[in-house]
Amino acid sequence: MRPSTMRRSGSPTATGRTRCDPLANIESAIVIRWLIVVFLALILFSGLRPWLEKLGLGKLPGDFRFRLFGREWFVPFASSIVLSVLAMALMQLF
């Protein structure tokens, strides 16, 4: 007989799910999908940055630029919010 501290492969974990729970695979697939979407959005935004700066995005008060380790870093907080609101407005129209 096994000691009570050892778990068998089908016994519940601390979250109450078993180790072979199919929902765990679905949840990890959703996380991977969101990581891919965020990565593609960052690539798209960095590619469109020169064009968006001509429109004034990237120069808003909440957009930060700083130089660190010999590289210029750009963190567009305010521009991201403006683009999110515009995308949400477009989605409401269609």
N, CA, C and O atoms as a GROMACS GRO file, in nm:
protein
  376
    1MET      N    1   0.084  -0.118   0.000
    1MET     CA    2   0.000   0.000   0.000
    1MET      C    3   0.089   0.124   0.000
    1MET      O    4   0.194   0.126   0.064
    2ARG      N    5   0.046   0.226  -0.072
    2ARG     CA    6   0.123   0.349  -0.083
    2ARG      C    7   0.098   0.440   0.037
    2ARG      O    8  -0.009   0.438   0.096
    3PRO      N    9   0.199   0.519   0.070
    3PRO     CA   10   0.175   0.618   0.177
    3PRO      C   11   0.074   0.722   0.131
    3PRO      O   12   0.057   0.744   0.011
    4SER      N   13   0.008   0.787   0.226
    4SER     CA   14  -0.097   0.882   0.190
    4SER      C   15  -0.041   1.009   0.127
    4SER      O   16  -0.118   1.085   0.067
    5THR      N   17   0.090   1.036   0.138
    5THR     CA   18   0.145   1.157   0.080
    5THR      C   19   0.171   1.143  -0.069
    5THR      O   20   0.186   1.245  -0.137
    6MET      N   21   0.176   1.023  -0.122
    6MET     CA   22   0.201   1.004  -0.264
    6MET      C   23   0.070   1.010  -0.341
    6MET      O   24  -0.032   0.961  -0.294
    7ARG      N   25   0.075   1.070  -0.458
    7ARG     CA   26  -0.043   1.079  -0.544
    7ARG      C   27  -0.031   0.981  -0.657
    7ARG      O   28   0.077   0.960  -0.712
    8ARG      N   29  -0.142   0.923  -0.692
    8ARG     CA   30  -0.145   0.842  -0.813
    8ARG      C   31  -0.178   0.933  -0.930
    8ARG      O   32  -0.222   1.046  -0.909
    9SER      N   33  -0.157   0.887  -1.050
    9SER     CA   34  -0.173   0.973  -1.168
    9SER      C   35  -0.316   1.020  -1.187
    9SER      O   36  -0.336   1.125  -1.249
   10GLY      N   37  -0.416   0.949  -1.138
   10GLY     CA   38  -0.553   0.991  -1.158
   10GLY      C   39  -0.613   1.066  -1.041
   10GLY      O   40  -0.730   1.104  -1.046
   11SER      N   41  -0.536   1.087  -0.936
   11SER     CA   42  -0.590   1.155  -0.819
   11SER      C   43  -0.592   1.306  -0.841
   11SER      O   44  -0.511   1.357  -0.918
   12PRO      N   45  -0.682   1.377  -0.774
   12PRO     CA   46  -0.691   1.521  -0.795
   12PRO      C   47  -0.568   1.595  -0.742
   12PRO      O   48  -0.505   1.552  -0.645
   13THR      N   49  -0.536   1.705  -0.807
   13THR     CA   50  -0.426   1.790  -0.762
   13THR      C   51  -0.480   1.894  -0.667
   13THR      O   52  -0.596   1.885  -0.624
   14ALA      N   53  -0.400   1.993  -0.634
   14ALA     CA   54  -0.442   2.097  -0.540
   14ALA      C   55  -0.559   2.179  -0.596
   14ALA      O   56  -0.638   2.232  -0.518
   15THR      N   57  -0.570   2.191  -0.727
   15THR     CA   58  -0.679   2.268  -0.787
   15THR      C   59  -0.807   2.186  -0.800
   15THR      O   60  -0.910   2.240  -0.839
   16GLY      N   61  -0.802   2.058  -0.768
   16GLY     CA   62  -0.920   1.975  -0.778
   16GLY      C   63  -0.931   1.902  -0.911
   16GLY      O   64  -1.022   1.820  -0.928
   17ARG      N   65  -0.842   1.929  -1.004
   17ARG     CA   66  -0.845   1.862  -1.133
   17ARG      C   67  -0.748   1.745  -1.133
   17ARG      O   68  -0.647   1.746  -1.062
   18THR      N   69  -0.779   1.649  -1.211
   18THR     CA   70  -0.685   1.538  -1.224
   18THR      C   71  -0.576   1.575  -1.322
   18THR      O   72  -0.591   1.669  -1.400
   19ARG      N   73  -0.467   1.504  -1.317
   19ARG     CA   74  -0.353   1.536  -1.403
   19ARG      C   75  -0.382   1.512  -1.550
   19ARG      O   76  -0.319   1.575  -1.635
   20CYS      N   77  -0.472   1.426  -1.581
   20CYS     CA   78  -0.503   1.398  -1.721
   20CYS      C   79  -0.631   1.469  -1.764
   20CYS      O   80  -0.706   1.418  -1.847
   21ASP      N   81  -0.655   1.586  -1.707
   21ASP     CA   82  -0.774   1.664  -1.737
   21ASP      C   83  -0.764   1.726  -1.875
   21ASP      O   84  -0.667   1.798  -1.901
   22PRO      N   85  -0.858   1.702  -1.965
   22PRO     CA   86  -0.852   1.761  -2.099
   22PRO      C   87  -0.868   1.912  -2.098
   22PRO      O   88  -0.824   1.978  -2.193
   23LEU      N   89  -0.929   1.970  -1.995
   23LEU     CA   90  -0.944   2.116  -1.989
   23LEU      C   91  -0.810   2.185  -1.972
   23LEU      O   92  -0.793   2.299  -2.016
   24ALA      N   93  -0.715   2.120  -1.909
   24ALA     CA   94  -0.582   2.179  -1.892
   24ALA      C   95  -0.516   2.200  -2.028
   24ALA      O   96  -0.448   2.301  -2.049
   25ASN      N   97  -0.535   2.107  -2.121
   25ASN     CA   98  -0.479   2.122  -2.255
   25ASN      C   99  -0.547   2.236  -2.331
   25ASN      O  100  -0.481   2.309  -2.405
   26ILE      N  101  -0.677   2.250  -2.313
   26ILE     CA  102  -0.750   2.357  -2.380
   26ILE      C  103  -0.707   2.492  -2.326
   26ILE      O  104  -0.688   2.587  -2.403
   27GLU      N  105  -0.690   2.502  -2.193
   27GLU     CA  106  -0.647   2.629  -2.133
   27GLU      C  107  -0.508   2.668  -2.180
   27GLU      O  108  -0.483   2.785  -2.206
   28SER      N  109  -0.418   2.573  -2.190
   28SER     CA  110  -0.283   2.605  -2.237
   28SER      C  111  -0.286   2.645  -2.385
   28SER      O  112  -0.206   2.729  -2.426
   29ALA      N  113  -0.374   2.587  -2.464
   29ALA     CA  114  -0.386   2.626  -2.604
   29ALA      C  115  -0.438   2.768  -2.616
   29ALA      O  116  -0.396   2.842  -2.706
   30ILE      N  117  -0.528   2.808  -2.528
   30ILE     CA  118  -0.580   2.944  -2.530
   30ILE      C  119  -0.471   3.043  -2.493
   30ILE      O  120  -0.460   3.149  -2.555
   31VAL      N  121  -0.390   3.009  -2.393
   31VAL     CA  122  -0.280   3.097  -2.353
   31VAL      C  123  -0.179   3.112  -2.467
   31VAL      O  124  -0.132   3.222  -2.495
   32ILE      N  125  -0.147   3.002  -2.532
   32ILE     CA  126  -0.053   3.007  -2.645
   32ILE      C  127  -0.110   3.092  -2.758
   32ILE      O  128  -0.037   3.169  -2.821
   33ARG      N  129  -0.239   3.078  -2.785
   33ARG     CA  130  -0.302   3.157  -2.890
   33ARG      C  131  -0.295   3.306  -2.858
   33ARG      O  132  -0.268   3.387  -2.947
   34TRP      N  133  -0.319   3.345  -2.732
   34TRP     CA  134  -0.312   3.485  -2.694
   34TRP      C  135  -0.169   3.537  -2.703
   34TRP      O  136  -0.148   3.652  -2.742
   35LEU      N  137  -0.071   3.456  -2.668
   35LEU     CA  138   0.068   3.499  -2.681
   35LEU      C  139   0.104   3.525  -2.826
   35LEU      O  140   0.176   3.621  -2.856
   36ILE      N  141   0.054   3.442  -2.916
   36ILE     CA  142   0.079   3.463  -3.059
   36ILE      C  143   0.013   3.591  -3.106
   36ILE      O  144   0.073   3.667  -3.182
   37VAL      N  145  -0.110   3.617  -3.061
   37VAL     CA  146  -0.181   3.739  -3.101
   37VAL      C  147  -0.107   3.863  -3.052
   37VAL      O  148  -0.092   3.960  -3.126
   38VAL      N  149  -0.061   3.861  -2.927
   38VAL     CA  150   0.012   3.976  -2.873
   38VAL      C  151   0.143   3.996  -2.948
   38VAL      O  152   0.179   4.110  -2.979
   39PHE      N  153   0.214   3.888  -2.977
   39PHE     CA  154   0.340   3.897  -3.051
   39PHE      C  155   0.317   3.957  -3.190
   39PHE      O  156   0.393   4.044  -3.233
   40LEU      N  157   0.214   3.911  -3.260
   40LEU     CA  158   0.184   3.965  -3.393
   40LEU      C  159   0.142   4.112  -3.387
   40LEU      O  160   0.176   4.190  -3.475
   41ALA      N  161   0.067   4.149  -3.283
   41ALA     CA  162   0.027   4.288  -3.267
   41ALA      C  163   0.148   4.377  -3.242
   41ALA      O  164   0.154   4.489  -3.293
   42LEU      N  165   0.243   4.329  -3.164
   42LEU     CA  166   0.364   4.408  -3.141
   42LEU      C  167   0.446   4.424  -3.268
   42LEU      O  168   0.500   4.531  -3.294
   43ILE      N  169   0.454   4.320  -3.348
   43ILE     CA  170   0.525   4.329  -3.476
   43ILE      C  171   0.454   4.428  -3.568
   43ILE      O  172   0.519   4.511  -3.632
   44LEU      N  173   0.322   4.420  -3.574
   44LEU     CA  174   0.245   4.511  -3.659
   44LEU      C  175   0.262   4.656  -3.612
   44LEU      O  176   0.282   4.746  -3.694
   45PHE      N  177   0.253   4.678  -3.482
   45PHE     CA  178   0.265   4.814  -3.429
   45PHE      C  179   0.404   4.870  -3.454
   45PHE      O  180   0.419   4.988  -3.487
   46SER      N  181   0.507   4.786  -3.437
   46SER     CA  182   0.643   4.837  -3.460
   46SER      C  183   0.667   4.866  -3.607
   46SER      O  184   0.742   4.957  -3.641
   47GLY      N  185   0.605   4.790  -3.695
   47GLY     CA  186   0.618   4.816  -3.838
   47GLY      C  187   0.545   4.940  -3.883
   47GLY      O  188   0.590   5.011  -3.974
   48LEU      N  189   0.433   4.968  -3.821
   48LEU     CA  190   0.352   5.085  -3.856
   48LEU      C  191   0.388   5.209  -3.775
   48LEU      O  192   0.328   5.314  -3.795
   49ARG      N  193   0.484   5.198  -3.684
   49ARG     CA  194   0.518   5.310  -3.596
   49ARG      C  195   0.556   5.437  -3.670
   49ARG      O  196   0.507   5.544  -3.634
   50PRO      N  197   0.642   5.433  -3.773
   50PRO     CA  198   0.675   5.558  -3.842
   50PRO      C  199   0.552   5.626  -3.904
   50PRO      O  200   0.540   5.749  -3.900
   51TRP      N  201   0.462   5.548  -3.960
   51TRP     CA  202   0.340   5.603  -4.019
   51TRP      C  203   0.247   5.657  -3.912
   51TRP      O  204   0.185   5.762  -3.930
   52LEU      N  205   0.236   5.585  -3.801
   52LEU     CA  206   0.149   5.630  -3.692
   52LEU      C  207   0.202   5.755  -3.625
   52LEU      O  208   0.125   5.838  -3.577
   53GLU      N  209   0.336   5.771  -3.621
   53GLU     CA  210   0.394   5.892  -3.563
   53GLU      C  211   0.360   6.015  -3.646
   53GLU      O  212   0.347   6.125  -3.592
   54LYS      N  213   0.347   5.998  -3.777
   54LYS     CA  214   0.307   6.110  -3.862
   54LYS      C  215   0.165   6.156  -3.829
   54LYS      O  216   0.131   6.273  -3.846
   55LEU      N  217   0.082   6.062  -3.782
   55LEU     CA  218  -0.055   6.095  -3.742
   55LEU      C  219  -0.064   6.149  -3.600
   55LEU      O  220  -0.170   6.193  -3.557
   56GLY      N  221   0.048   6.146  -3.527
   56GLY     CA  222   0.049   6.196  -3.390
   56GLY      C  223   0.049   6.087  -3.285
   56GLY      O  224   0.072   6.116  -3.168
   57LEU      N  225   0.026   5.965  -3.324
   57LEU     CA  226   0.031   5.855  -3.227
   57LEU      C  227   0.178   5.823  -3.199
   57LEU      O  228   0.261   5.824  -3.290
   58GLY      N  229   0.208   5.796  -3.076
   58GLY     CA  230   0.346   5.772  -3.037
   58GLY      C  231   0.410   5.894  -2.975
   58GLY      O  232   0.520   5.887  -2.922
   59LYS      N  233   0.340   6.005  -2.982
   59LYS     CA  234   0.390   6.129  -2.922
   59LYS      C  235   0.291   6.182  -2.819
   59LYS      O  236   0.299   6.299  -2.780
   60LEU      N  237   0.200   6.099  -2.774
   60LEU     CA  238   0.102   6.139  -2.674
   60LEU      C  239   0.167   6.144  -2.536
   60LEU      O  240   0.273   6.085  -2.516
   61PRO      N  241   0.104   6.214  -2.440
   61PRO     CA  242   0.165   6.228  -2.307
   61PRO      C  243   0.192   6.096  -2.234
   61PRO      O  244   0.280   6.093  -2.148
   62GLY      N  245   0.122   5.991  -2.263
   62GLY     CA  246   0.143   5.864  -2.194
   62GLY      C  247   0.237   5.770  -2.266
   62GLY      O  248   0.252   5.655  -2.223
   63ASP      N  249   0.300   5.814  -2.373
   63ASP     CA  250   0.394   5.731  -2.448
   63ASP      C  251   0.536   5.760  -2.398
   63ASP      O  252   0.578   5.876  -2.394
   64PHE      N  253   0.608   5.656  -2.363
   64PHE     CA  254   0.740   5.673  -2.304
   64PHE      C  255   0.848   5.624  -2.399
   64PHE      O  256   0.834   5.520  -2.462
   65ARG      N  257   0.954   5.702  -2.408
   65ARG     CA  258   1.075   5.664  -2.482
   65ARG      C  259   1.192   5.681  -2.387
   65ARG      O  260   1.204   5.782  -2.318
   66PHE      N  261   1.278   5.582  -2.385
   66PHE     CA  262   1.398   5.594  -2.304
   66PHE      C  263   1.508   5.509  -2.366
   66PHE      O  264   1.482   5.414  -2.440
   67ARG      N  265   1.631   5.545  -2.334
   67ARG     CA  266   1.747   5.475  -2.386
   67ARG      C  267   1.806   5.392  -2.272
   67ARG      O  268   1.835   5.444  -2.164
   68LEU      N  269   1.823   5.263  -2.297
   68LEU     CA  270   1.876   5.172  -2.197
   68LEU      C  271   1.964   5.070  -2.266
   68LEU      O  272   1.922   5.008  -2.364
   69PHE      N  273   2.083   5.051  -2.215
   69PHE     CA  274   2.180   4.956  -2.271
   69PHE      C  275   2.210   4.986  -2.418
   69PHE      O  276   2.230   4.893  -2.497
   70GLY      N  277   2.214   5.112  -2.454
   70GLY     CA  278   2.248   5.152  -2.590
   70GLY      C  279   2.137   5.133  -2.690
   70GLY      O  280   2.160   5.142  -2.811
   71ARG      N  281   2.018   5.107  -2.644
   71ARG     CA  282   1.905   5.087  -2.734
   71ARG      C  283   1.789   5.176  -2.693
   71ARG      O  284   1.767   5.198  -2.574
   72GLU      N  285   1.717   5.228  -2.790
   72GLU     CA  286   1.602   5.312  -2.759
   72GLU      C  287   1.479   5.222  -2.742
   72GLU      O  288   1.446   5.142  -2.829
   73TRP      N  289   1.412   5.238  -2.628
   73TRP     CA  290   1.292   5.160  -2.597
   73TRP      C  291   1.172   5.253  -2.607
   73TRP      O  292   1.179   5.370  -2.571
   74PHE      N  293   1.062   5.200  -2.656
   74PHE     CA  294   0.941   5.276  -2.679
   74PHE      C  295   0.825   5.201  -2.616
   74PHE      O  296   0.797   5.087  -2.653
   75VAL      N  297   0.756   5.264  -2.522
   75VAL     CA  298   0.642   5.203  -2.453
   75VAL      C  299   0.520   5.292  -2.477
   75VAL      O  300   0.504   5.394  -2.410
   76PRO      N  301   0.432   5.254  -2.573
   76PRO     CA  302   0.320   5.341  -2.613
   76PRO      C  303   0.191   5.316  -2.535
   76PRO      O  304   0.095   5.263  -2.591
   77PHE      N  305   0.188   5.353  -2.407
   77PHE     CA  306   0.067   5.329  -2.327
   77PHE      C  307  -0.053   5.406  -2.381
   77PHE      O  308  -0.158   5.348  -2.408
   78ALA      N  309  -0.039   5.537  -2.396
   78ALA     CA  310  -0.153   5.620  -2.439
   78ALA      C  311  -0.196   5.587  -2.582
   78ALA      O  312  -0.316   5.582  -2.611
   79SER      N  313  -0.100   5.564  -2.670
   79SER     CA  314  -0.135   5.530  -2.808
   79SER      C  315  -0.208   5.397  -2.815
   79SER      O  316  -0.299   5.379  -2.896
   80SER      N  317  -0.169   5.303  -2.730
   80SER     CA  318  -0.238   5.173  -2.727
   80SER      C  319  -0.383   5.188  -2.684
   80SER      O  320  -0.472   5.122  -2.738
   81ILE      N  321  -0.407   5.276  -2.587
   81ILE     CA  322  -0.545   5.298  -2.542
   81ILE      C  323  -0.627   5.364  -2.653
   81ILE      O  324  -0.741   5.326  -2.677
   82VAL      N  325  -0.568   5.462  -2.721
   82VAL     CA  326  -0.639   5.530  -2.830
   82VAL      C  327  -0.671   5.431  -2.942
   82VAL      O  328  -0.782   5.430  -2.994
   83LEU      N  329  -0.574   5.348  -2.980
   83LEU     CA  330  -0.598   5.249  -3.086
   83LEU      C  331  -0.700   5.144  -3.043
   83LEU      O  332  -0.778   5.096  -3.126
   84SER      N  333  -0.701   5.107  -2.916
   84SER     CA  334  -0.800   5.011  -2.866
   84SER      C  335  -0.941   5.069  -2.872
   84SER      O  336  -1.036   5.000  -2.910
   85VAL      N  337  -0.954   5.196  -2.835
   85VAL     CA  338  -1.086   5.260  -2.840
   85VAL      C  339  -1.133   5.271  -2.985
   85VAL      O  340  -1.250   5.246  -3.015
   86LEU      N  341  -1.042   5.307  -3.076
   86LEU     CA  342  -1.080   5.314  -3.218
   86LEU      C  343  -1.120   5.176  -3.272
   86LEU      O  344  -1.217   5.166  -3.348
   87ALA      N  345  -1.047   5.073  -3.236
   87ALA     CA  346  -1.081   4.938  -3.283
   87ALA      C  347  -1.215   4.894  -3.226
   87ALA      O  348  -1.294   4.831  -3.295
   88MET      N  349  -1.242   4.928  -3.100
   88MET     CA  350  -1.370   4.891  -3.039
   88MET      C  351  -1.484   4.965  -3.107
   88MET      O  352  -1.591   4.908  -3.130
   89ALA      N  353  -1.463   5.093  -3.140
   89ALA     CA  354  -1.566   5.171  -3.209
   89ALA      C  355  -1.595   5.114  -3.347
   89ALA      O  356  -1.711   5.106  -3.388
   90LEU      N  357  -1.489   5.074  -3.418
   90LEU     CA  358  -1.508   5.012  -3.550
   90LEU      C  359  -1.584   4.880  -3.539
   90LEU      O  360  -1.669   4.849  -3.623
   91MET      N  361  -1.554   4.802  -3.437
   91MET     CA  362  -1.622   4.674  -3.420
   91MET      C  363  -1.770   4.694  -3.386
   91MET      O  364  -1.855   4.613  -3.423
   92GLN      N  365  -1.802   4.802  -3.316
   92GLN     CA  366  -1.943   4.829  -3.284
   92GLN      C  367  -2.021   4.871  -3.407
   92GLN      O  368  -2.142   4.847  -3.416
   93LEU      N  369  -1.953   4.936  -3.505
   93LEU     CA  370  -2.020   4.978  -3.626
   93LEU      C  371  -2.050   4.860  -3.718
   93LEU      O  372  -2.152   4.860  -3.789
   94PHE      N  373  -1.965   4.762  -3.718
   94PHE     CA  374  -1.984   4.647  -3.807
   94PHE      C  375  -2.030   4.533  -3.725
   94PHE      O  376  -2.052   4.424  -3.778
   0.00000   0.00000   0.00000
